Amino acid sequence: MSLFQNVTLFLVLTVLLGVSCEKNIGRRKAVPVLYVQGTHYEVGYDVGRTFSSIIKSFLSTYANLRDFEKQYKTDAGRNAYDKTLANMKKRYPYYVKEIQGVADGANVPFHQLFLLQMDDIIDTINDNKIPRNDTGGCSSIAIKNPHATLLGHTEDAFGETLNHFYILSAHITPAPEDREHGAVEERFASLCYAGQLPGYTMGYNTNGLVFSINTLSPMFLKPGNTPRTFITRAMLTAKNFAEAESILRDEGLGIGNGFSVNMIWTNSWGDRQIYNVEVAPDLKSDRSQLNILKYDKDPLVHCNKYQRTNVTEVIGLIIDSSVHRLETIHSYPTPRNRKDIAEILSDTNGTDFQLFQEKPDSVIKTIAAGIFDLDKRTWSIYINQPKSSEPVAVLPITFTTLDY
């Protein structure tokens, strides 16, 4: 085959497979936002169609997906995949349709998107009993005082995720058959990693919930159980803390991996409550293990380490980084206002671990930071350090259910 034919073939495959040839474009100051209405499948389809190039670029460059696919090709991996998918089709069939919509709209394989949802459940399927050296890092701070109610969060992820995210603002009206399976009308906004379900980052719903998520890494996982991204997706439907707790507990199945959620709830009288819930697999029961803490005076501070739950965690960078970041946060005076939170989230003083991770050689990078201001009802998204940059986007927080 001639050089010309080789080049032509490569270009054709690139177009057909969506392989990214994008050069290193650095940290872009861009926050794509999609406003969309429809059924779960329709919303998924419009997400896939609108962000097809971003999704394809991420799937082609995300190294962890290659590892997920290796596990998927083993008997144990495929069994775990099939069992998890079957359980999600029973428990959350409308979210499976949502993923299918994204796959169809972006013209990418469904199984790749579902593997993203399974994450460490599939990645550790053949070595779940050996020590795992996980990486990762998100930091969250929430305060409530007479002058301010705020939630600040750094969205930290593998370096390939930089520039591969978007914000989805959705009004979902379930199809009749989905209502029969428990789907409800939804209005929410969430930052989304490319191709993944909304909910597993930061955002709000119109029932009074503002939230952020911290990845946690229990050593022992439960293949076949509910992936955390499905539980956080379902949380977007919650009307109050009691409903959120029920969703997190996931009676009858339980979570397969781990995370914590930081919540500020506003009720119809304007009262606000701050909670952190650590969620872990219950190895002896078909439900999630929850540890709930309500904050009245002290600020909420959480990273990527179980702080109260008795669970065996992985070893390595995710824990080391969390210990460092927690020490750094607590080295500051108690935050009282937005400026204080922006200052802490922007800290880059650590040699190995930083709150705002932007070193070129970092495996984990801060892809965005968010500050939710409940008094101004705004969600500000920063690409650079919040203390020294303007937000790239400022979205209104609309609590429709409470306001009308």
Secondary structure, 3 states (H helix, E strand, C coil): CCHHHHHHHHHHHHHHHCCCCCCCCCCCCCCCEEEEEECHHHHHHHHHHHCHHHHHHHHHHCHHHHHHHHHHCCHHHHHHHHHHHHHHHHHCHHHHHHHHHHHHHHCCCHHHHHHHHHCHHHHCCCCCCCCCECCCCCEEEEEEECCEEEEEEEEEEEHHHCCCEEEEEEEECCCHHHHHCCCCCEEEEEEEECCCCCCCCEEEECCCEEEEEEEECECCCCCCCECHHHHHHHHCCCCCHHHHHHHHHCCCCCECCEEEEEEEEECCCCCEEEEEEEEEECCCCCCEEEEEEEECCCCEEECCCCCCCCCCECECHHHHHHHHHHHHHHHCCCCCCHHHHHHHHCCCCCCCCCCCCCCCCCCEEEEEEEEEECCCCEEEEECCCHHHCCCCEEEECCCHHHHC
